[in-house]
Amino acid sequence: MSSSKHPSAKLAYSIREACLASSLGRTTIYNHIAAGRLRVTRVGGRTLIPAEALNALIAGEE
């Protein structure tokens, strides 16, 4: 492993982090998930949004 001082890019966001990163509200995020426009994955008990899925939603690539 390298000892780089630069943080690596996020692979996934929690719901809260996705809200902060996208400036979308929690209800809006959940509505996009329910409509199938935002892909999520479950790891243990956590719901995570892959960074590429959030980027695609913001870019309008549904």
URFENNOR-V574053 format. One record per residue. N is the residue number from 1. RES is the residue in three letters. PSI is psi in whole degrees, -180 to 180 (none if undefined). Layout:
N;RES;PSI + N;RES;PSI
This chain:
1;MET;142 + 2;SER;155 + 3;SER;51 + 4;SER;142 + 5;LYS;-6 + 6;HIS;129 + 7;PRO;145 + 8;SER;157 + 9;ALA;147 + 10;LYS;139 + 11;LEU;-32 + 12;ALA;159 + 13;TYR;145 + 14;SER;170 + 15;ILE;-45 + 16;ARG;-46 + 17;GLU;-37 + 18;ALA;-38 + 19;CYS;-46 + 20;LEU;-42 + 21;ALA;-32 + 22;SER;-10 + 23;SER;24 + 24;LEU;150 + 25;GLY;163 + 26;ARG;-45 + 27;THR;-41 + 28;THR;-43 + 29;ILE;-48 + 30;TYR;-36 + 31;ASN;-41 + 32;HIS;-38 + 33;ILE;-48 + 34;ALA;-34 + 35;ALA;-6 + 36;GLY;11 + 37;ARG;-14 + 38;LEU;116 + 39;ARG;137 + 40;VAL;163 + 41;THR;149 + 42;ARG;130 + 43;VAL;111 + 44;GLY;-126 + 45;GLY;5 + 46;ARG;142 + 47;THR;122 + 48;LEU;143 + 49;ILE;115 + 50;PRO;140 + 51;ALA;-40 + 52;GLU;-30 + 53;ALA;-42 + 54;LEU;-43 + 55;ASN;-41 + 56;ALA;-40 + 57;LEU;-47 + 58;ILE;-36 + 59;ALA;-6 + 60;GLY;20 + 61;GLU;75 + 62;GLU;none
